[in-house]
Amino acid sequence: MMDIRMNYSEKGSGRPLILIHGNGGSLKYFKKQIDCFSNEYRVIAVDTRGHGKSPRGEAPFTIEQFAEDLKSFMDEKNIAKANLLGFSDGGNIGLAFALKHQEMIDRMVICGANIFPEGLKKSALAPRAAAYKLHRRISKNGKRTELLDLIINQPRINPTDLKKITVPVLVVAGTKDMIRADHTRLIYENLPHSKLLFIEGGHLLPNMRPRQFNDAVLRFFRDEGCRDEQDRE
């Protein structure tokens, strides 16, 4: 049983579609997705542990714990199976969730995800590593330290473990993403039923390229395909 109650927002009806935001964000990040997706789905946007209006609780502040929180949330809401959309750390949570509970996933989209910290470009990782060291000295257990820890030390997923995930996955990244392009391809290449899509832009595609992003997501969830760079199905 979860030690917290996750804050969430719900709109629409039909098959459940759960949205999972990134590091330091909240469900509000998906303001350009919720109205669009709720025309076809029961959209449920959540605040992960210690984010938005969800309390921190006492459990570990890790990607794996966030994935277990999602399992508990779905059980609590009697959601046996859902489509998932995870942005940034939300994508990492989606992959961690799929490794343990893929029977609860219909189809999944991950955007700007990474399976280990070195998947970030050095230009993105180095300043965050420096900030992490600083905040550990100032406030070892502070919120900012915990958020940076999610970037500097997490997740740690073996690429070959992704081969266990057999649900369809759309892997999305920006052409100028903070995630290395070869790392995005590594994720894609190890997911047996995956599609890969690069969209012109940086890391914040759902917010900065909402039309292109939303259209690709909806096509994928409808099983209509998308404008993929590659197709592994």
C-alpha positions in Angstrom: 0.0 0.0 0.0 1.3 3.4 -0.9 2.2 5.9 1.8 0.9 8.8 -0.1 -2.1 9.8 -2.2 -1.0 11.0 -5.6 -2.6 14.2 -7.0 -4.1 13.8 -10.4 -6.4 15.4 -13.0 -8.9 13.5 -15.1 -10.7 14.5 -18.3 -12.6 12.6 -21.0 -13.9 9.1 -21.3 -12.9 5.8 -23.0 -9.7 3.9 -22.7 -7.4 5.2 -19.9 -4.4 7.3 -21.0 -2.0 8.1 -18.2 0.4 11.1 -18.5 3.6 11.2 -16.5 5.6 14.4 -16.3 9.3 15.0 -16.0 11.8 15.9 -13.3 10.7 18.9 -11.2 7.5 19.2 -13.1 3.8 18.5 -12.5 0.7 17.4 -14.4 0.4 21.1 -15.6 3.2 20.4 -18.1 0.6 18.6 -20.2 -1.7 21.5 -20.7 -1.3 21.3 -24.5 -2.0 17.6 -24.5 -5.0 17.0 -22.1 -7.7 18.8 -24.1 -6.5 17.2 -27.3 -6.2 13.6 -26.0 -9.4 13.8 -23.9 -11.5 13.9 -27.1 -10.7 10.2 -27.5 -9.4 8.9 -24.2 -10.0 9.1 -20.5 -6.9 11.2 -19.8 -5.4 11.0 -16.3 -2.4 13.2 -15.6 -0.6 12.5 -12.4 1.8 14.4 -10.1 4.6 11.9 -9.1 5.8 11.6 -5.6 7.2 14.9 -4.2 6.1 16.8 -7.4 3.2 19.2 -7.9 0.6 18.6 -5.3 1.6 15.0 -4.4 3.3 14.7 -1.0 6.9 13.4 -0.7 6.1 10.6 1.8 8.7 8.4 3.4 9.4 6.0 0.6 12.6 6.2 -1.5 12.8 9.0 -4.0 13.7 6.8 -7.0 12.5 6.0 -10.5 11.7 2.5 -9.4 9.6 3.8 -6.5 7.7 6.1 -8.8 7.0 3.1 -11.0 5.6 1.2 -8.0 3.6 4.3 -7.0 2.0 4.2 -10.5 1.1 0.5 -10.0 -0.5 1.4 -6.7 -2.4 4.3 -8.2 -3.8 2.2 -11.0 -4.8 -0.5 -8.6 -6.5 2.1 -6.4 -8.4 3.5 -9.4 -9.3 0.0 -10.7 -7.4 0.5 -13.9 -6.3 -2.9 -15.2 -4.7 -1.6 -18.3 -3.9 1.8 -19.9 -1.9 3.6 -22.5 1.0 5.4 -21.0 2.8 8.6 -22.1 5.9 9.6 -20.2 8.0 12.7 -20.8 11.6 12.9 -19.7 11.8 11.3 -16.3 8.2 10.2 -17.0 9.5 8.1 -19.8 12.1 6.6 -17.5 9.3 5.8 -15.1 7.3 4.2 -17.9 10.2 1.9 -18.8 10.8 0.9 -15.2 7.1 0.2 -14.9 7.0 -1.8 -18.0 9.9 -4.0 -16.8 7.7 -5.1 -13.9 4.1 -4.6 -14.9 3.9 -4.6 -18.7 0.6 -6.6 -18.5 -0.9 -3.3 -17.3 0.1 -1.4 -20.5 -1.7 -1.4 -23.8 0.7 0.9 -25.7 3.4 3.4 -24.5 5.0 6.6 -25.7 8.3 7.8 -24.1 9.6 11.2 -25.0 13.2 12.3 -24.1 13.8 9.3 -21.9 17.2 7.8 -20.9 18.1 4.5 -19.3 21.3 5.7 -17.6 22.6 9.2 -16.8 25.3 9.1 -19.4 22.6 9.1 -22.0 22.5 12.9 -21.5 24.8 15.0 -23.5 27.9 16.2 -21.5 26.7 19.8 -22.0 23.5 18.9 -20.1 25.0 16.4 -17.5 28.0 18.4 -16.4 26.3 21.5 -14.9 23.7 19.3 -13.2 26.5 17.2 -11.7 28.2 20.3 -10.4 24.9 21.5 -8.9 24.3 18.1 -7.3 27.6 18.3 -5.5 26.9 21.8 -4.3 23.4 21.0 -3.0 24.6 17.8 -1.3 27.0 20.0 0.7 24.3 22.6 1.5 21.3 20.3 2.0 22.1 16.6 1.7 18.4 15.6 1.9 16.8 18.7 0.5 14.3 18.5 -2.4 16.7 20.1 -4.9 19.3 17.5 -4.0 16.8 14.7 -4.5 15.6 16.0 -7.9 19.2 16.3 -9.1 19.9 12.8 -7.8 17.3 11.5 -10.2 19.3 13.0 -13.1 22.9 12.2 -11.9 22.5 8.7 -10.5 19.3 7.4 -12.0 18.0 5.4 -13.7 20.2 2.4 -14.2 18.6 0.1 -16.7 20.5 -2.5 -18.7 19.8 -2.0 -22.4 19.3 -5.7 -22.9 16.6 -5.8 -20.2 14.5 -3.7 -22.5 14.1 -6.8 -24.7 11.7 -8.1 -22.1 9.2 -5.3 -22.9 7.0 -6.7 -25.6 4.3 -4.0 -25.6 4.3 -1.5 -28.5 6.4 1.5 -27.7 6.9 4.8 -29.6 10.3 6.3 -28.8 10.3 10.1 -29.4 13.1 12.6 -29.1 14.0 16.1 -30.4 16.6 16.6 -33.1 18.4 18.9 -30.6 17.4 17.0 -27.5 19.5 17.0 -24.3 19.4 13.2 -24.7 22.1 11.9 -27.1 20.6 10.7 -30.3 22.6 7.5 -30.2 21.2 6.8 -26.7 17.7 7.3 -28.0 18.5 4.8 -30.7 19.9 2.4 -28.2 16.6 2.4 -26.3 14.7 1.9 -29.6 16.9 -0.9 -30.8 16.4 -2.9 -27.6 12.6 -2.7 -27.6 11.3 -5.5 -29.7 8.1 -3.8 -30.9 9.1 -0.2 -31.2 8.9 2.8 -33.4 11.4 5.7 -33.5 10.6 9.3 -34.2 12.7 12.4 -34.1 10.9 15.7 -34.2 12.6 19.0 -35.0 13.3 20.7 -31.8 14.8 20.3 -28.3 13.9 18.4 -25.2 10.5 20.0 -24.5 8.6 18.7 -27.5 5.2 18.3 -25.8 5.3 22.0 -24.9 7.2 23.5 -27.8 6.0 21.2 -30.7 2.5 20.2 -29.5 0.8 19.8 -32.9 3.5 17.5 -34.3 3.9 15.6 -31.0 0.2 15.2 -30.4 -0.5 14.0 -33.9 2.2 11.4 -33.7 1.0 10.2 -30.3 -2.6 9.8 -31.4 -1.6 8.0 -34.6 0.4 5.6 -32.6 -2.3 5.0 -30.0 -4.8 4.4 -32.8 -2.4 1.9 -34.2 -2.2 4.0 -37.4 1.5 4.3 -37.3 3.3 7.6 -37.5 5.9 9.4 -39.6 8.7 7.2 -38.2 12.3 7.4 -39.0 12.3 3.6 -38.5 9.7 0.9 -37.9 10.5 -2.3 -35.9 7.0 -3.8 -35.8 
